[in-house]
Each structure stands twice: as structure tokens, then as C-alpha cells.
Amino acid sequence: MYDFVIIGAGSAGCVLAHRLSEDPGCRVLLLEAGPRDWHPFIHMPAGLAKLVGQKGVNWNYDTAPEPHLDGRRLWWPRGKVLGGSSSINAMCYIRGVAGDYDDWAEAGADGWGWASVLPYFKRSERNARGADALHGANGPLYVSDLRYTNPLSSAFLQAGQQAGFALNPDFNGPRQQGFGFYQVTQKDGARCSSAVAYLDPARDRQNLDIVTGALVRRILLEDGRAVGVAYARGGHEVTVRCEREVLLSGGAINSPQLLMLSGIGPAEHLREHGITVRHDLPGVGRNLQDHLDICTLQHSTQRVTYDRASELKTAFDYFLRGHRGPGSSNIAEAGAFVRSSLAQDERADIQLHFVPAMLDDHGRNRLEGDGYTLHACFLRPRSRGRIALANADPRADARIEANYLSDPEGFDLKMMVECAKLSRELFAQKAFDAYRGAPIHPARSDLSDAELVDFIRAKAETVYHPIGTCRMGSDDSAVVDPQLRVRGIGGLRVVDASVMPMLIGGNTNAPTIMIAERVSDLIRGVAPLPSSSGDAFAHADASQTVLAD
């Protein structure tokens, strides 16, 4: 018998396991479908390029055919390992801006405005630059400057300046907009996943059990309350019970799927698959959002890229030199936040990730030669998709209907064209003269807007930020309330990116960790951390550079 059973040892689950097991009188079970995070490429940052093909640490999902992207099935990698996607991502530490969270609160997520969440970002963070009004320096999650950067990344920053944009040393500082190097979740040059940050310090606690290779089949319900789970491991089904709560932290795909497999979700859809309806909750699986990304690729005339780097030499130098050199790179070293001419408010609406290597189809299609890539995504898409069941088998993948570019007004597509045009403008700057070879994708640098639309439909991909499928709120269509309790079911919460009402302006890993930090206090009945004004961050972006028409 446990007090808490946590399903999923990803970015949120590891935080919950750490915080709840701090009470020695509280017994906690953490279940993870994947293995331990033993693989050396997890911990060497540049090893993320090799993790693309590691099926043992990746769910390797594919979407259903996307009707507005030429019917393509898009690959959605998600972490299936201790640490979840924080063990396979590019480690960029981004929070978004104050308005993102104030929007959550205005949408019914009471208590999740900027002033309430900033203290939990700071509690989680151990920033190498030290503490200030916007940063913490004593948390479990190490946030560092990159130890090594490629000369092409510096050229990208120069190109941004030449195009009229400012440099920004801290995307999580007083202003978000501008060009700069990303800070990364690294400790002494090694990846600092949520497993490293939160689980490693707690592994030896006698009141915390960690079980890997455990695929949860269903949540056990009695009299409208979650009382335990049934999971499969090693060919056997195991049933465990808990006295207080089941905490579902499977992520934006697996959390709604497991709710539905357990009989919680849209009644008609559950009946289609022969599942007994335990609680009709229509919002489960709805409100799926993701950042769609378009990559512009250019050949390099100089062999300074990572394309032909020796993996053996990189790893040897990294471990021999104390976690330094190219092996410590997160690959997506530099980036930018830009406010386009179509921006709806003062916030940036385009994010860039620059990669000094050729990344086609997430790096799975290896191209010959040397080159560089610019990822560009629209930060506030209006299109909405859903997660549905393919069948009633817990071993089967859920059906992912991202429904990209489906907003009736076509605004998302207009913004993706803006993203592609901005990428083209930046690659045309003088800073790239010494490196610029022939264009790769698109094959010409003079495409019309109509031709760019065709390019986007043929090549756009996810940038790995799915959220929203168990939306929190105060209305009847919300799946969880603002304390993340599943509406209509006792003893059950969802704690992961699926509860976000809408996408934040940036990467979603740090916000997911923040959510788990804050909810751990709610679960324990601890008084919330004092609110912070965050005034310097709330309005500074209003005066930043606007991309010209």
C-alpha cells in the first residue's frame, strides 16, 4: 500500500517523486514504462543526435495523416526513459513570458498567473549566473551557459544584428526578444534531466520505490475514486493500491490515452472501443496544441559544421577533457525570439533555433556534405487537434490528430510563411558570406509566397511541444480543475504538459517542471510560495524591435 502512485517518470513525474518523498512518513511509487537512463548518449549533450534512432528510449510516435501537410504522417519523438523527454531533448531552458501565464489565469486557471508561477520557476532553478529577481540559484535543476559553441552559431547572431535585431544575453531575463545563445539544462557540461536533477538525490530514500519497464494498463476506480493502478511488467500484470492519490504524469499523449483506457473520457468514443464508461468527460484528448516548425537548410562552403564530426573522437574528447568540447554542445546552440509584423500583441510570435548541421526530417535523413539549419516556429498557433484511441489495447499507440494549419482564418499558415521568409532573410546577411553554399531546403532562395506555402506543406515538422489534452480550467469542458484534480473523480490528478490551457511562447520543458513543483505543494497542503511581482519581465517586450513589413 502506497500513499501516492505516480504514473510516468518524465519531466513532471520525477519532480513529484522527489518532493512527495521528502516526507519520510509518505510512501511513494514511481512507475516508468521505459528503462533507466543509463545510456551514455543521454548524458553527453551532443549525444542527442544519436538518440534519434534509439528506440529503447523513445516512444517513436507518428501522427495520423495530416490533411493540411500533404497527408504526411509526422514523427513525434517522446522520451520513454527515466527523465522522459528531458532525457532526449535539446536542453534549451525557456520559460515564456509573463503574459503567457496571465492568459492561463484569465482562461480559468486560477492561481497560475505569472506572479504565482515565478517563485516555482526560481525554486526549481540553479542558475550558474546566480540568483536575482527572475532567477534562482539553489534549486535542483542546473541551468548553465554552453561550454562550447560552433563559429556558425556566432555568425547567426551577427546575422541577426545585421538584420536589425538586438542581442539578448538572457531569454528568461527582463526581455525575451532578440538573438542570443540558449542557456541549457546542464550540470558541469552534462545533461541535467529531471531524472538527474530530482530523482538521483532521492533514489536511496527508503520510502520511494522506482519501477521501470512498467506499462500502466488502467487506473483502478472504486465508487468514483482512484484507488490504485494495474501495470504490466515482464509478462505479468501487477496491481498496486494507494491511500491518497494517483498522479498521472504521462504527458500530452499518454495521459489522455490512459484516462480513456480507464473509462474516463468522451463516452461515445469509449463505447466505440468497447470500454466501460466510468465517467463521461468530453474534454479528455481535446485541445491538442503544438508548435509547427519549418527548417531552412543551406550548404556550407567551410567544413566547420557538425555534419561529419567523428562520433568516437567527440565522445573521447568530451570524457577525457572533463565534459568539454563539442560533446558538451546541445547542437541547437543559438536562437531568437522575434515579433513579426503580424503580431497580435507586444509578445514575440516567432522562435528560432539555429543548428550548425543539416537536419532534414529531424536528422533521420542524412545529407551529404556540410550545412546549417534554421528552425522557425509560430509561437501561438490557433489550430487545435486531439488525442484519440486507436483501440482498447494499452500496448497500442494512441491516434494523434495534430490538425496543423487547420484554423479557419488561415492565420497559422500566414505565420509559417513569415517564419520561412525571416529564415531566408537571415541566411542572406553578410555574416554568412564566408560560409554560404547552395540552398538545400527550399531548393531556391527566391520562392514566392505561394511556393513557400507548398514548401511548408511538404516539409514542416513538429518542434516537440505538444500540450493541452487534459486542459485545466474552471469551465465544464476542462479536464482538471486549477489544482489539477480530474473533474468528477476523487484521488486522481494529472500533472504534466497536458494540463496547459494554451502554449507558452517557447520550449515547454521548464514550464512542465514548474507545474509539478507548484502542484507538489498543493498536494502536500503546503502554503504556496509568496507571489512575485515580476514587473520587470511583464511589460519589457512591448518596446522591442518589430519585424518590418
Long-range contacts (C-beta under 8 A, 24 or more apart in sequence): 1-27, 1-241, 1-242, 1-243, 2-27, 2-28, 2-29, 2-209, 2-240, 2-241, 2-242, 2-243, 3-27, 3-28, 3-242, 3-243, 3-244, 3-245, 4-28, 4-29, 4-242, 4-244, 4-245, 4-246, 4-247, 4-523, 5-29, 5-31, 5-228, 5-229, 5-240, 5-242, 5-245, 5-246, 5-247, 6-30, 6-31, 6-247, 6-249, 7-31, 7-216, 7-219, 7-229, 7-246, 7-247, 7-248, 7-249, 7-250, 7-258, 8-32, 8-33, 8-84, 8-248, 8-249, 8-250, 8-251, 8-254, 8-255, 8-496, 9-82, 9-83, 9-84, 9-195, 9-199, 9-210, 9-212, 9-249, 10-79, 10-83, 10-84, 10-85, 10-86, 10-194, 10-249, 10-250, 10-251, 10-496, 10-512, 11-83, 11-84, 11-85, 11-86, 11-194, 11-496, 11-497, 11-509, 11-512, 11-513, 11-516, 12-194, 12-249, 12-495, 12-496, 12-497, 12-512, 12-513, 12-515, 12-516, 13-84, 13-194, 13-247, 13-249, 13-495, 13-496, 13-516, 14-82, 14-83, 14-84, 14-193, 14-194, 14-195, 14-197, 14-198, 14-199, 15-124, 15-194, 15-198, 15-513, 15-516, 15-517, 15-520, 16-247, 16-249, 16-495, 16-516, 16-519, 16-520, 16-523, 17-198, 17-199, 17-202, 17-208, 17-210, 18-140, 18-198, 18-199, 18-201, 18-202, 19-198, 19-516, 19-517, 19-520, 19-521, 19-524, 20-520, 20-523, 20-524, 21-202, 21-205, 21-207, 21-208, 22-202, 23-207, 23-524, 24-205, 24-206, 24-207, 25-207, 26-207, 27-207, 27-209, 28-207, 28-208, 28-209, 29-209, 29-211, 29-240, 29-242, 30-199, 30-208, 30-209, 30-210, 30-211, 31-211, 31-214, 31-216, 31-229, 31-231, 32-81, 32-82, 32-210, 32-211, 32-212, 32-213, 32-214, 33-80, 33-213, 33-214, 33-215, 33-216, 34-79, 34-80, 34-81, 34-82, 34-212, 34-213, 35-81, 35-82, 35-212, 35-213, 36-81, 36-82, 36-212, 37-81, 37-82, 37-83, 37-87, 37-193, 37-195, 37-196, 39-81, 40-315, 42-81, 42-83, 42-87, 42-88, 42-191, 42-193, 43-190, 43-191, 43-196, 44-190, 44-191, 44-315, 44-318, 44-319, 44-323, 44-327, 44-328, 45-91, 45-184, 45-186, 45-189, 45-190, 45-191, 45-327, 45-328, 45-329, 45-330, 45-331, 46-306, 46-314, 46-318, 46-326, 46-327, 46-328, 46-329, 46-330, 46-331, 47-315, 47-327, 48-88, 48-89, 48-90, 48-91, 48-330, 48-331, 49-306, 49-331, 49-357, 49-363, 50-311, 51-88, 52-77, 52-362, 52-363, 52-364, 53-364, 54-88, 56-80, 56-81, 57-81, 57-87, 57-88, 58-88, 59-253, 59-254, 59-397, 61-253, 61-397, 61-398, 61-400, 62-397, 62-400, 63-400, 63-401, 63-402, 64-399, 64-400, 64-401, 66-402, 66-403, 66-404, 67-403, 67-406, 68-403, 68-404, 68-405, 68-406, 68-413, 68-457, 69-404, 69-405, 69-457, 69-458, 69-460, 70-457, 70-458, 72-458, 74-402, 74-404, 74-461, 74-462, 75-361, 75-362, 75-364, 75-461, 75-462, 76-253, 76-400, 76-462, 76-464, 76-466, 77-362, 77-464, 78-251, 78-253, 81-195, 82-193, 82-195, 82-199, 82-210, 82-212, 83-193, 83-194, 83-195, 83-196, 83-199, 84-193, 84-194, 84-251, 85-251, 85-464, 85-509, 86-185, 86-193, 86-194, 86-195, 86-509, 86-513, 87-191, 87-193, 87-195, 89-464, 89-507, 89-509, 90-184, 90-330, 90-331, 90-332, 90-353, 91-182, 91-184, 91-185, 91-186, 91-191, 91-192, 91-330, 92-182, 92-183, 92-184, 92-330, 92-332, 92-335, 92-353, 92-507, 92-509, 93-143, 93-172, 93-182, 93-183, 93-184, 93-185, 93-507, 93-509, 93-510, 94-171, 94-172, 94-182, 94-506, 94-507, 94-510, 95-121, 95-172, 95-504, 95-506, 95-510, 95-511, 95-514, 96-176, 96-504, 96-505, 96-506, 96-511, 97-176, 97-347, 97-348, 97-504, 97-505, 97-537, 97-538, 97-541, 98-534, 98-537, 98-538, 98-539, 99-345, 99-346, 99-347, 99-538, 100-347, 100-502, 100-504, 100-505, 101-504, 102-538, 103-501, 103-502, 104-472, 104-500, 104-501, 104-502, 107-473, 107-501, 107-502, 108-472, 108-473, 108-474, 108-475, 108-478, 108-482, 108-501, 109-472, 109-473, 109-474, 109-482, 109-501, 110-474, 110-482, 111-482, 111-483, 111-528, 112-472, 112-482, 112-518, 114-534, 114-537, 114-538, 115-531, 115-532, 115-533, 115-534, 116-518, 116-528, 116-531, 117-514, 117-518, 118-531, 118-532, 118-534, 118-537, 119-528, 119-529, 119-530, 119-531, 119-532, 120-514, 120-517, 120-518, 120-529, 121-510, 121-514, 122-532, 123-517, 123-529, 124-510, 124-513, 124-514, 124-517, 127-183, 129-170, 133-532, 133-534, 133-536, 134-172, 134-173, 134-174, 134-534, 134-536, 134-537, 135-172, 140-197, 140-198, 140-201, 141-185, 141-192, 141-194, 141-197, 141-198, 141-510, 141-513, 142-185, 142-186, 142-187, 142-188, 142-192, 142-197, 143-183, 143-184, 143-185, 143-186, 143-192, 144-183, 144-184, 144-185, 144-186, 144-187, 144-189, 145-181, 145-183, 145-184, 146-181, 146-182, 146-183, 146-184, 146-186, 146-328, 146-329, 146-330, 146-333, 147-186, 147-189, 147-323, 147-324, 147-325, 147-328, 148-324, 148-325, 148-326, 148-327, 148-328, 148-329, 149-181, 149-329, 149-333, 149-334, 150-304, 150-305, 150-306, 150-326, 150-329, 150-333, 150-356, 151-304, 151-356, 152-300, 152-304, 152-305, 152-354, 152-356, 152-372, 152-435, 153-181, 153-333, 153-334, 153-354, 153-356, 154-334, 155-431, 155-432, 155-434, 155-435, 156-334, 156-354, 156-372, 156-374, 156-426, 156-431, 157-181, 157-334, 158-429, 158-431, 159-426, 159-427, 159-429, 159-430, 159-431, 159-432, 160-336, 160-426, 162-429, 162-430, 162-431, 163-425, 163-426, 163-429, 164-545, 164-548, 165-336, 165-338, 165-545, 166-544, 166-545, 168-336, 168-337, 171-335, 171-337, 171-506, 173-537, 174-536, 174-537, 174-540, 175-537, 175-540, 175-541, 175-544, 176-337, 176-347, 176-348, 176-505, 176-506, 176-541, 177-337, 177-338, 177-339, 177-348, 177-541, 177-544, 177-545, 178-336, 178-337, 178-544, 178-545, 179-334, 179-335, 179-336, 180-334, 180-335, 180-336, 181-333, 181-334, 181-335, 182-330, 182-332, 182-333, 182-334, 182-335, 184-330, 185-509, 185-510, 186-328, 186-330, 188-322, 188-323, 189-318, 189-322, 189-323, 189-324, 189-328, 190-323, 190-328, 194-513, 214-238, 215-394, 215-395, 216-250, 216-258, 216-394, 217-261, 217-394, 218-258, 218-261, 218-262, 218-263, 218-394, 219-246, 219-248, 219-258, 219-259, 219-262, 219-264, 219-492, 221-262, 221-263, 221-264, 221-278, 221-279, 221-489, 224-279, 224-488, 224-489, 224-490, 225-489, 225-490, 225-491, 225-492, 226-486, 226-489, 226-490, 226-491, 226-492, 227-491, 232-394, 242-491, 244-491, 245-491, 245-492, 245-493, 245-523, 246-491, 246-492, 246-493, 247-493, 247-495, 247-523, 248-492, 248-493, 248-494, 248-495, 248-496, 249-494, 249-495, 249-496, 249-516, 250-496, 250-498, 251-466, 251-496, 251-497, 251-498, 252-288, 252-387, 252-466, 252-467, 252-468, 252-469, 252-470, 252-496, 252-497, 252-498, 253-387, 253-398, 253-400, 253-466, 253-469, 254-398, 255-469, 255-470, 255-494, 255-496, 255-498, 256-284, 256-285, 256-387, 256-398, 256-469, 256-470, 256-479, 256-498, 257-285, 257-387, 257-389, 257-398, 258-394, 259-284, 259-470, 259-479, 259-486, 259-494, 260-284, 260-285, 260-389, 261-389, 261-392, 261-394, 264-486, 264-489, 269-388, 269-389, 270-389, 273-389, 273-391, 273-392, 274-392, 275-389, 275-392, 279-488, 279-489, 281-479, 281-486, 281-487, 281-488, 282-477, 283-470, 283-471, 283-477, 283-478, 283-479, 284-469, 284-470, 284-479, 285-386, 285-387, 285-388, 285-469, 286-384, 286-386, 286-469, 286-471, 286-477, 287-384, 287-386, 287-468, 287-469, 287-471, 287-501, 288-384, 288-385, 288-386, 288-387, 288-400, 288-401, 288-402, 288-403, 288-466, 288-467, 288-468, 288-469, 289-381, 289-383, 289-384, 289-385, 289-466, 289-467, 289-468, 289-502, 289-503, 290-381, 290-385, 290-402, 290-404, 290-462, 290-463, 290-465, 290-466, 290-467, 290-503, 291-351, 291-377, 291-378, 291-379, 291-381, 291-462, 291-463, 291-464, 291-465, 291-503, 292-377, 292-378, 292-381, 292-404, 292-405, 292-412, 292-416, 292-460, 292-461, 292-462, 292-463, 293-375, 293-376, 293-377, 293-460, 293-461, 293-462, 293-463, 294-375, 294-376, 294-377, 294-416, 294-419, 294-420, 294-423, 294-455, 294-456, 294-459, 294-460, 295-359, 295-360, 295-373, 295-374, 295-375, 295-376, 295-441, 295-459, 295-461, 296-373, 296-374, 296-376, 296-420, 296-423, 296-424, 296-427, 296-441, 296-442, 297-358, 297-359, 297-360, 297-367, 297-371, 297-372, 297-373, 297-439, 297-440, 297-441, 298-371, 298-372, 298-373, 298-427, 298-432, 298-436, 298-437, 298-438, 298-439, 298-440, 299-369, 299-370, 299-371, 299-436, 299-437, 299-438, 299-439, 299-440, 300-369, 300-370, 300-371, 300-372, 300-435, 300-436, 300-437, 301-434, 301-435, 301-436, 301-437, 302-370, 302-434, 302-435, 303-370, 304-356, 304-370, 304-435, 305-356, 305-357, 305-358, 305-370, 305-371, 305-372, 306-331, 306-356, 306-357, 307-357, 307-358, 307-367, 307-369, 307-370, 307-371, 308-370, 331-355, 331-356, 331-357, 332-375, 337-505, 337-506, 338-422, 338-545, 338-547, 339-541, 339-544, 339-545, 339-546, 339-547, 340-415, 340-418, 340-422, 340-546, 340-547, 341-418, 341-546, 341-547, 341-548, 341-549, 342-411, 342-414, 342-415, 342-418, 343-546, 344-380, 346-539, 346-541, 346-542, 346-544, 347-379, 347-380, 347-505, 347-541, 348-379, 348-505, 348-541, 348-544, 349-378, 349-379, 349-380, 349-415, 349-505, 350-376, 350-377, 350-378, 350-379, 350-415, 350-418, 350-419, 350-422, 350-547, 351-376, 351-377, 351-379, 351-505, 351-506, 352-376, 352-422, 352-423, 352-426, 353-463, 358-440, 360-440, 360-441, 361-461, 362-461, 367-440, 369-437, 370-437, 371-437, 371-440, 372-435, 374-423, 374-426, 374-427, 375-463, 376-419, 376-420, 376-422, 376-423, 377-419, 377-463, 378-412, 378-415, 378-416, 378-418, 378-419, 379-503, 379-505, 379-506, 380-502, 380-503, 380-505, 381-407, 381-412, 381-415, 381-503, 382-407, 382-409, 382-411, 382-412, 383-407, 383-412, 384-468, 386-469, 387-469, 402-462, 402-466, 404-460, 405-456, 405-457, 413-453, 413-456, 416-456, 416-460, 417-449, 417-452, 417-453, 417-456, 418-547, 420-452, 420-455, 420-456, 421-452, 422-547, 465-497, 465-503, 465-507, 465-508, 466-497, 467-497, 467-498, 467-500, 467-502, 467-503, 467-508, 468-497, 468-498, 468-500, 468-501, 468-502, 468-503, 469-498, 470-494, 470-496, 470-498, 470-499, 471-498, 471-499, 471-500, 471-501, 472-499, 472-500, 472-501, 473-501, 483-519, 483-522, 484-515, 484-519, 484-522, 493-519, 493-523, 495-519
